[in-house]
């Protein structure tokens, strides 16, 4: 049969043309040989047969020829470029989204399948009993249940039709295929499990938004950490570690925006005794979750006249819940353990989540039209979380409304970030506080609320377990829908009995429970927002689409071909009473700690065509605390990246300079260390007696603070920074925050606090995963150290004698000890000769398949995983290749993609993905973009039909 002819077999077809091939590297060939040998041995021993290389390749997608799909109303063209990135052309919306489902399933179905099992709490069906605990928590959260409610009651008819069409496309791909025909991972799973992929549903797509929202949910980690700190730190110490946002130094996003009128209205209404909404004001200062110098604490958590809201207390005091530090520590430690084990979706379980986006108006660009850049910072995963794609109607009309391209999520219809013919948009995490933990007084009849016992709402959930017996759990929720997360961890129901409680708090009895209030647990219409964004024709359409984006709340930036730029903050954002700022777990029995409502969409901040001509969002504060009447969060990012981007833009345009597409790319790659600029001048003044340490110190002389992978100075400074954090803070934090397995002799703690007695030292070992421990070294810690450098005799700078290391009594002595420790740490890791040191040898990226690549047999991990790559950049740099200072130097989160949109000529836009289009380990497009990504290169981004045709390597026709 000649190439590109069709042999029809029901609703699918095969062709004589082989799947597209591109040059395969020696590493891929080696892996294929290893795969053949490993699978031959394994399968030969177990089953008397083996999988051949051709069987592995059988799961690779067909990218040329013709395939027949029942349900299409007309032919659809799928044009893939040399990187396997598809551009889909159809004549109706239904055909467009059906084809999107089919093509994404071709490349990424295993990833999609794992994701939907995660969001539904059904991982045990695929991976067995090891995932039962995760499934219990996920069933308790009930993401799938909420997604079904959204589909049934909240979404528009058009959105539901698109979801239906997408599902139909996925299922057309699955029809007639066994697991091994779909992906290598299924073939491996079938050695121990008879799992078979099931049909895709619209709810599977919607549920992924819940996972996205979970990873971007706000300050829950900080709530937990502040509470855990109370077992060893007092109120002022905790406040030191959560300093105020530096508004005067790092500018908020909205500076000339449309919140002034709301503020004026708020002030006028407040004067009349009828304040706007029911939220709290921020005019008296953003709280840090700790008691201010003149504030008071107690059962109600009142604020002092000039202090910040009371939230946590020392070991001898009581916080807003009436619990003392050690009891709350025990309780929340268990919750953190549960959350820590939960598989991540698009981030590191809420930690390290960041992103950069900025837009520059035509007055400052060489094209005379806007340029828009975006690079979300997410956990490094394989395949990467993003899937590049274009969705094009051959003729845009009422029947076929879309002509959009950008980054999608495999498993969801539409484009999440990108551009259409008229506008471009990007996203960064806003960090607004949309979740709260509540301590609940649980009794045999229910839980205490407002002086009365209320019964829990309950439901049973049955968890099926591959290779084992099913398990049934009972989920308990409060009457207002808050799931009791403490039911999912044994430690949470064993609350400590040593802690005292305030008189206003109910008797602890056998312990308080922990419940979660979170906006994503209420049905919403965020899927409608995605479809509306994709076809928005201007600012008005964009704002209307954004208003539908309930969760997660994101900073949305905007540009259009008419030379307008803008920003808007969407989302369902709660308001709280004056008693509660959301910074620490609240007493669930007290009604005044319940949410009072939500900020109206027309009261949320936005900015349109500011006079300065650009807008920067990089997780900094959205608005100045003194100019907006609602508290959006107490835990912004600290603005290190945003201010650096602002400075780069200002330096370029100062004196009339113009910014190009490549300038935007170069800004994305800026790897300057802002904390190094602050500390290095001080470090160079430290007198050191050891010649070997002085030699390392000299590396910092003349260093330009850039963190290139070949920089020895960057390696040494970051090692010093890590050791400063460890000595000054890490060794003083409670075990629940420190790295698992790292043990210290510490003062014993009793009901009155730390016991300062050499005879009462106890050995405590850390409990947290290395990539989530504290101090993580992010820009909050930049701000902590910046403030304490003005207090060189602070107790934070003291540390006891350890072995031959002398005690430190002030900042200079601690810095000296950190420089010594860093020298010998790098000697052990990189060798004694400092001429061989470089940052890239420490700062490496490993890409791991998120299931069998982390927990499968070593041979399978070798086949599925890739790396390492030596990377530039670092923590809180614009090139945010994040690492956790408590855990080590390896890269934890990364710019998961980069894009620069040129609104003057969309075909001159650029983009790159972390990995590649394919989720198949032996596809040429598994990680074919990673080398370029690591070097900071961008790929051409074709948009017009002419440009797409020119870049097309393979064309597949889907026909009715």
N, C-alpha and C positions, 0 to 999 in steps of 0.2 A: 504494500500500500504506500503510495507516495506521501511525502510529508505534507502536513496541513490539510489532510482530508479527514473526514469524520466517519467513525464507525459507531453508530448510535446503539446504546444499550440501556433502554428505559429512559429515565430522566437525566442520566449522565452519559458521557461519551469519552472515548479515548481517541488519541490520534497517533499516527505513525511518528510524529515528531517527538523527540526526547525532550525532557525539560531543559530549559536554558542552562548552558554551562558557561562558566567563566574560568579564568586561570585559577587553579587551586594551588595553594602554597604547600611546601613540603610538609609542614606541620599537619595539614589536613590529611595528606596521604598517609602520614605515619599513623594518625589516629584511626584511619580506616583499616589499616593493617592490624593495629592493636585490637580494634573492635572485632574484626573477623576472628582473630585468635581467641580473644576473651569469650566471645559469645559461642564460638565453636566448642570451647572447653566446657563452659557453663551449661549450655543447652545440650551438648553431647552427653555429659554426665547425667543431667537431670531428666532428659527427655529422649535421648537417643537420636537427636537431630541437631541442626544448627541453622542460624540465620546467616545468609550470605550478604555480601556487600550490596548486591542488587536489591535485596529485600529492604535494607536500610534506605537505599536511594528511592525506593518505591513510594516513600512518604513525602518526598519532595514534590512541590506543586507543579502541575502542568501550567506552563506560561505561554504556550503558543498553540495554534490550531483552533479548534472549535469544540465547545461543550454545550450540550443541550440541557436546559433547565426548565422543568415544568413550572409555570407560574409567571414567567416573564411575559410582558406584553409586546416586547420588541427586542431587537438585538442590542447587546451591550458590549462595548469595546473596553478591554482592560489592557492598558499600555504601560509596560514596565521599563524603567530606564536601566542603565548599567549597574545600578545598585539595588535593583529589584523593587524599587519604589513604584507602586501602582497609581495610575491616573485612570479613573473610571468615567466613561462617557455613556449616557443613557438619554432616553426621551421622555421618561416619567419619573416622578419621585419614588414611586414604588419599585420600579426597576433599579433605580440608582442605589437605594438602600438594601435591596435584596442582593445586588451584586457586591456591595460593601461587606455584607455578612459572609458571602461565599468566599471572597478573596481573603478576608482576614482569617477565616477558618483554614484556608489553604496554608497560610504562613504561620499561624499562631494558635491553633485550636487547643493544643495541650495547655498552653498558658491560660487560655480562656477557661478551660475546664477546671483547672486548679483554682483559679480566681473565684469561679462561681461556687465551688465547693467550700472555699473559705468563707465567702460572704453568707452562705446558707448554713454554716456550721455542720458541714458534711465531709470534712477532710478525712475522718476515720474510714469512710467508705472507700477511699483511694489508698490510704497509707496505714490503716490499721490502728491498733490500740494506742500508739504513741501520740495520736492526735485527739484522743477523747477529751482531755482537759481543755484543749483549745476549742473544740466543738461545744463543750458545755458553756464556756463563756460566750461564744458567738451566738448560741441559741438563746442564752439569757438576754443578750443585747437585742436579738430579734431583727436583724437587718432585713432578712428575706421577707418577714411578715410585714414590715413597714413598706418595703418595695412593692409588695402585692397590693397593699392599700393604695399606694400612689397610682399604680396602673389602673386599679378598679375605680377610684374616686376622684383623683386629682388632675390627671393628665388630659390634655385636649384630645379630641378625636384624631387630629392629624398626627400628633406625636405617637399615639397608640398605633396608628396605621404604619408609621415608619418603623416602630419597634417590631411590629408583626412581620413586616417585609424583611427586615434584617434577620429575624429568627428563621424565616423561611429560607433565606440564603444559606445560613449556617447549616440548617438541616438538609438542604440539598447537597451540600458537600459531604455530610456524614453518611448519607444514604448508601447502603451497600458496602460500607467500609468497616473492617475490623480495626481494633486498636493499633495493631502493628502497621496497618496501612496509613495511619494518621500520623504517628510519631514514634521515634525510637523509645521514648520514655514509656509508652504503653507496652511495648515489647518487653522492656525490663520489668515493669510492674507485673506482667502476666506470669513471670517466673514464680511469684509468691501469691498472686491475687487473680481472681477471675473477673476483675472489674471490666465493665463494658461502658463506653461513653453513651450518654443519654441525649435525648433531643434537647435542643436549646429553646429557651422561652424568653419572652420579653422581660419577665421579672429577673432573669439572670443578668440582663443588661443593666437594669435599673439598680440592682443591688450593688453593682460596682461603685456607684456614686457614694454609697454608704461607706465603703472601704476607703475611698478617697477622702471623704469627710473625716473618718476616724483618724487618719494620719495627719490631718490638718485641723484638728479640733480645738486648738488653742492652748490654754495654760494648765491642763490637768496635771501634767508632770510637775510643774512648779508648785501647784497646790500640794501634791504629795510630798515633794522634796522639802518644802518649808515645814510641813508637819513633822516629817522624819527628823529634821534638824533639831527639833526641840528637845530631843533626848540628850544632846550634848552641848547645844549652843543656847545662849540667852537671846532675848529680843533684840538688843543692839547688835549683837554679832550677826544674827540673821539679816538684820537690816543692812549691815555692811555688805553682805553677799548678794543683796538685791537692791542695788542703788537706784535712785531716781533716774529716769530717762534724761539725758543731757540736751534738753530742748535748745539751749542757747548755742550749742556747738554743732549738733547734728539735726538738721532741719527736718520737720515732718513732711509728709507727702503734700498735703493740701496747705498752701500758703496764701493763695489768692482766691480761694474757692467759695462755694455757695453755702457756707455754714454760718456766716456772720449774721444773716437775716434771722436764722433760727435762734442764734444766741441772743439777739436783741429781743425777739419775741419771747424767749424764755425769761429774760430779765424783767420784761414788762409784766408778764403773766405772774411771775413769782412775787413781784411787788404787790400785785393785786390779790395774792393768795391763791392763785390757780396755776401752778407751774405746768409747763408743757410736759405731757406724758407722765410717766411715773418713775423715770430713771433717776439715778443719783447724779449730782453735779461733780465736776472735777475742778472747780475753782479753788478749792482749799488744798489741792495737791493729790496727786495720784498715789494710792496706797501701795505699799510694798509687802503687805501681808504681815508686817511686824509692828509692834507698838512704837509710836513716836515718842520723842523724848518727854513730851508733856502729856501724852495721851494716857488713857486708862484702859485697863483690860477688865474682863469679866464675862459673865454669861451672855451679855448682849453684844460684846465687841464694840463698844462705843469709841468714838474718836476723840482725841485731845483737841484742844483749841487750835493748835498749830501743828499737831502731829499727824501722822498717817494712820489709816484705819487699823484698829487692833485686829490681829489675825492669829498670831502665834505668840506663845509666851515661853518663859524659861521653865526650867524643870520644877521650880517651886510655885509657879503661877498656873492659872487656868486660862484656856483660850475660849473662843466663842462658843464652843460646844460644851464647855465645862469639863473637858478632859485635860489631864496633865500630859506632859510631853511623852513620857515613856509608854503610857497606855495607848496613845494615838499612834506612836511609832510602831508598836506591835501590830496594830490593826492595819495601818496603811502599808506596812512592809509586805503583808500578804497580798494586798491588792496590787502593789507594784510587781510582785512576782508573777501574778496572773497576767498582767498586761505585758510584761516583758517577754512572756512565752508566746504571745499572740503573733501569728505571722504578719509581716508588714505588707502593706499594699503598695503605696507609692512613696513611703518614707521610712524613717527609722523610728517607728512607733511614736511619732510626734516630737522627737528630739532632733535637733539639727536641721529641721525643715526650714528652708529659706528659698529665696529666688531673687534674681535681678530682673527688672524690666525698666526700660526708660524710652521716652519718645522725645524727639527733637523736631520742632517745627521748621517749616521751609525757610524762615528768615535766617536760620543758622546752618543750613545745609547747602552743599554745592549744587544740588538738583533743584532747589527752590520748593521742594515738597518734603513732607515729613519722612523721617527714618525712625523705625521702631525696632527695638531689640528686646529679646527675652531669653532667659536661661534659667529654668526652674532647677533648684537644688534638691535632689532626692537621693534615696538610697541607690547605690550601685547594684544593679541586678542584671541577670542574663536569662532571657532577652530583656532589653531595656523596656521601661514602662511605656514608652511612646511608640507609635506606629505612624509613619509618614504616609500621606495619601491625599489624592485629589478627587473630589466629587463634582463632576461637571455635567450639567444639562446641555445637550447639543444646542438647544434653543431655550433660553430662560423664558418661562411663561407661567400661567396659572397652573398648568398641568405639571410643569417641571421647573422648580423654583430655585435650584441651587447651582452655584458655580464657585466652589470654595475649596481651598487647599490648606493643609497644615498638619498638625499633630493630633492623632486620634488615640483612643484607648482600644486595644483589641478586645472585642466583646461588647462595644457600645457603638451605635450608629452616630453619624455626625462627626464634626471636627471640633475639638476642644479649644485649641489655640491655632491661630493662623490668619488668613485673609481671604476675602472674596474680591470681586471686581471693584468695590467701592471703599471698603474699610479694612483695617487690620487691627488686631487686638492681641494683648498678652496678659498673663496672669502672674501674680505672686501671692503667697500666703499672707493674709491680712493680720493673722494672729489674734483677732478679736475673740473675746471669751464667750464661747457658746456652750460651755459645759460646766457643771458644778457637781461636786461630791457632797452627799449629805450623810451625816451620822444618824442612824435610826435606833430608837429604843424599841427592841423587838420583845414581844411577850407571846404567851401561848395563844392569845386571841388575835394577834396582828402586830400593829406598831402604834406608837403613841404620836398623836398629832393634836395640838391645841387642847391638851388636857383630856383627850378621849382616845380610847383604843379603837383603831380602825382595822377591819380585816384586809389582808392582802388579796389582790387579784392573783389567781394562780392558773397555770396551764402546764400540761405534761408535754415533754419533748422526748421522743425516742431516737437515740443515736445508733445507727447501724455501724458495725465495726467489721471491716474486712478481716476474715480469718478468725473471728471471735464472736461472742454473744453480744447482742444489742444491749444498750443501757438506757434506761428511762430516768429522766430527771424532772423535778418539779421546779418551775420558774415562778418566783414571787415578785410581784410589782406592787408599788403603792397605788392608791386610788387615782393619783394623777399621772400614772404611767412610768414611774421610775423603777427600773429593774434593780433588785437587790444583788449587787455583784459579789457581796461577801459570801453568798451561798455557794460560790464556785471555788472557794479556797478555804481549807480547813483552818488555816491560821487566823482568818478573819472572824471566825465565830468563837475564838478563844482569846477574848480581849483581856489584857492584863488586869489583875485585881489590886496591884500595889498602888496604882495611881489614885490620887484624890480627885474629887469632882466638886464643882461649885455647887452652892446650895440651890441655885436655880435649875440645875440639871437633874433629870430623873436618875434614879438609882441605876447603876450600871448593870447589876445582876450578873448574868452570864456573858454580857458583852453587848456593845452596840454593833449594828449592822452598817454596811456602807452601800448607799444607793446612788444612782447616776441620773442626773437631769441633763439632757443633751438635745439640742434642736433637731438633730438628724433622726431622732426617734419619733418625730412627728411627721406624718406624710406631707410631702411637698411636691413641687412641680419643676425641679431643676432640669429634667430632661427637656421640657418645653423651652427653657432658657437656651439650651445648646442649639436647638433647631432655629430659634429666633436669632441668635447671634450669627449663625451661619449665613443667613440671608439678609441681615440688616443692611440698609442702604445709606445710613447716615447716623449722626449723633442722636437724634430723637429715637430712631429704631434701636440703636445700641443701648440707650438708657432703659427703654421699655423691656428689652430682652434681659438686661442685667437684673431688673427688678424681680424677675421670675427665679433668679438664682438663689434659692433658699439656703442651701448648704452644698459644699462648704463656702464660707464667706471668703472671697478673694479680692485682692486689689486688681481691678481691671483697668488697663490703659488702652488708649484709643488713638487712631490716626485715620485720616481719610484722604482720598485723592484730590479733595478741594482745599487741602492745606489747613485742616483743623486738627487739633490734638485735644485730648481730654483724659480724665480719670473719673472713675466712680467706685464707691464702696457699696456693693450689694450685700444681701444676706439677711437671714432671720437672726437678729441680734437682741438678746434679752435686756430688759431693764431690771434693776434690783433696788431694794429699799436702801435707805441710808445706813441700815444696820449691817449690810452685807456688800462687800466689794468683789466677791468671787475669788479672792486670793487664797483661801484655805477652806477645807471642808467645813460645812455649816451644820448647825443643829437642826435636824429634820423635824423635831417635835415643835419647833417654834415657827408659827405662821409668818412672822415678819422676815424670815429668811427665804421665803418662796419668791420666785420671780414675779414681778409686778406687771409685766407686759412685754411688748417688743417695740423697738424703735421703728417708726413709720418710714417707709422707703423714701418719701420726699423730705425726710429729716436727716438722711444719711449724707455724709460729706461727698462732694464731687468738685471737679475743677475743669474748666473749659477755656482753652486758649489763654493761658496765663501770660502776662506781659513778659515774663522772663524768657518765654519761648521754649521751655522744655519741662518735662515732668519725670521725676525719678521715684520708683518704688522698689525698695529692697528690704521689706519687712520692718522698716522703721515705724515710728509713731505716725498714725494717719493725720492727726490734727494736734495742734497745740492744746495742752490741757486747760489753759485759761480761756480758750475761745470756743469751747464746745460744751454743751450742757449735759452730755451723757458720758458715763464711764464706759469706754469700749473694751478696755482690758487694763490690768495692772502690770502686764508682762509683755511689753513690746520687745522686739529686737532692739539693739542699742544704737543702730544707725551707722555703724562703722563702714559697711559697704556702700550704703546710700550716699553718705557724705563724700566718700572717695570718688564715686561716679560723678557726683555733682561737681567736685573739684576738677575732675578730668574734663568735663564738658566746659566749665567756666574757663579753664586754662586754654582750651582750643578756640573758644569764641571771643576771648578777650582781645580787643583790638580789631575785631571784625573778621576773625578767621571763620572758615566754613568747615563743616563736618561731612565726611564721606561715609559710604557704606563700610569701607575698610577701617576707617577710624572707629566706627561702632564695634567692629570685630576686635580691634586692638584693645579697646576699653574692656571688652568681655574677658580678655586675657590678662588684665592687669593683676600682677601677683604681689604687689607691694604689701608688706607687713606693717600695719599701723601700730601694733603694740611694740614692734622692734624700734620704730622711730622714737617712741617714748622711752624705752628702757636702755637701748644700746649706749647712748651718751653716759648714762649712769654706770653701766657695766664696765665701760672702758676706764673709768676712774677707780675701779676697785684694785687695791694692791694685792697681788697674789705671789706667794713665795715659791710655789712649785713651777719650775721652768716649763714642764709639759703643759700645765694649765695656762701659763702665760702665752705659750705658742698658740693655743686654741683661742685665747682672748684676742690675739692679734688678727685673727680672721675677721673680726668685726670692724677693724680699722678700715675706713674708706668704703665699707659695704654700702650699697645703695638701697638696701632693705628689700630688694626683689628676691623672690623665692623660686628661682629657676632650679630645675632638677639637677643641674650640674654645679650648684653653688655649695661650697663647703661652709661658707658663712651662714647660709640659711639652715644647714643641718645643725651647726653648733648652736645658733641662737634658739632654734626651736627645742633643742634638747635642754638648754638653760631654762627656757620658758616652762617646759614640762616639769622640771625639777623645782623651780620656784613655786609653781602651783602645788606640787606634792608636799613640799616642806611647809609652806605657809598655810595651806588650806586642807589638802587632801587627807593628811594624817590626823586632822582634827575633826573630820566629819564622821558621822555614825556609820556603822558597818553596812547599813542598808544602802548607802550611797557609794560605797567604795567598790573597787573591782573585786569580783569573785575570786577567792583564793589568795588574795593579798592580805597578809596577817600582820597585826601590830600588837604591841603591849600597850594598853591604854588604861587610864584611870577607871576604876569601877564606878558605876552609877547606881545610886540608890534613889529612894523616893524623894530625897531633897536635892538631888542633882549629883554632879561628879564628886567623887570622894578623893580629895587631894592627899594621897598617902602612898608612899612608895611600897608599902606592904600590901596594898590593895590593887595592884596592877593585874589586869586580866588580858588574856590573849583573845583578840577578836579578828575574825576573818571577813573580808568583804563579801557582799552577796549579789552584786549587780554585774551584768554582762559588761565586758570590756568596752564595747562601743556605746554604752549608755551610762557609764559611771560618771561621777563628778569628782573633781572639777574637770569639765570637758574642754576648757580652754577657749570657748567661744567669746563673742564680744561682750557678753555680760561680765566675764572675768577680766576682759580688757578694762572695763569701767571700774570694777572692784579694785584692781591694782592701781589704776590711775589715781583713784581717790586716796588709797592708802599710801602711795608714794609721797603724799603731802603730810603723812604721819609716820616718819621713819622710826619712831619708838613705839609704834602700836604693838600690842600683844600678838597680833597676827604674824609679826616678823620674828617672833621668838620660836625656838625649837630646841629640844633637849639634846644633850650629847649622845652620839650614837657610834659605838665602836671607837675608832680613832678620830671620828669627825667631832670637832668641838661644838658646844652649844652655840646657838645664835641668839643674841640679845637685842638686835636691831636689824633694820632693813639691809644695811651694807654687809653685815655679817651673814645674813641669810643669802643674799645675792652671791657672796663669795663662796659659800658652801654649795649653792646650786651650780655655780660655774665649775667647781671641782667635781661634783657628782656627774655633771654633764660630760666633762672630759673623759671620765673613766667609763661612763655608760657607752659613749661612742667608740671608745677604744675597744670595748668588748664586742660591739656590734659591727664596727667598720674597720677596725685595725688601729694600731698605734700611730701609723704614719698619717698625719692630717692631710697630706697632699693627695691621698686617695679618697678622702671623704667627699660625699656630695649628698644633697637633699634627696635626690631620686632613689638612692639606695635604701633610704629609710621610708620614703613616702611613695608607696607602691599601691597600685590598683589591681585587685584580683576580681575578675568577674566570675560569679558562681551561679550555675543553674539553681533556681530557688527551691527546688525540691530534692531530686536525686543527686544534684550537684553538691548539696551540703550534707546529706545524711545517707547517701547511697554507698555501695562498695567503692573502695579506693579506685579500682580500675574504671568504674563507671564515672566517678568524679573527674578522672583524667580526661575521659572522652567528652564530657559535657562542659567542663570549665575552661576558661581562658585567662591568660595573664602570666606574669605581672607586667604592668606598664609603669614606668617611672614618670611621675607627674610633677609639673610645676604647681605653684599655687599653695594654698593653705587655708587654715581656719580663719573665717571672717575676711578673707581677701575677696576681691571682686571675682577672681578665678577661684571659686570656693570649692577646692578639693579638700573637703573637711576631714579632719582626723580628731580623735578623742584623746586629749592629753593625759587623761587618767589611764587609758588602756594601751596606748602605743601610737605609732606613727603611720600605720597603714591607712589608706584612704577609706572613709566610711560613707560619705555622701559626696555627690559630684554635680556639676552642671549636667543634668540628664539629657539635655539637648541644647542647642544654641540656634538662634535665628536672628536675621536682620532683614526687615521688610523695607523695600524701597518703594514708596508710594508714587514716585514719579515714573517708574518703569518696573512693574511687578516682576517681570522676567529677569530683572537684575537683582532680585532678592536672593538671599543665601540661607542655607540651613545645614544642619548636621545632627545626627543622632548618636547616642552613646554607643550603641551596638550596631544593629542592622535591621533590615526589614523582616528577616526570617527568624523563627524560633526553632528551626531544625538544625541540630548540631553539625550536620555535614553539608549544609547549604553554603554556597559561596557567599551568601549574604547574612550569615550568622553574626559575624563581628567585622564586616568589611568596612564599616565607617569608623571603627575605634581608633585605628592608627592615626587617621586624619584628625579625629576629635582630640586625641591626646596632644597632637602638634598644634592645635588651635586653628586648623583649617576649616573652611566651610565649603559645601558643595553648591553648585548651581541649582536653583530652584525654579524649574520651568512652570509656567502657569498658562500662558496663552496656548491655544491649540497648535499654533505654528511652532512654538518653542517646545511643546511636549512632543510633537511629531519628530522634531529634530533630535531630541534626546532619547527617543524610544528604541529599545533593543529588542523587546519581545512584545507581540500583540496576541492576546487571547480573545476570541469572540464567544460570548455567552449568548445563546439564541433560544427562543421559545421552543 
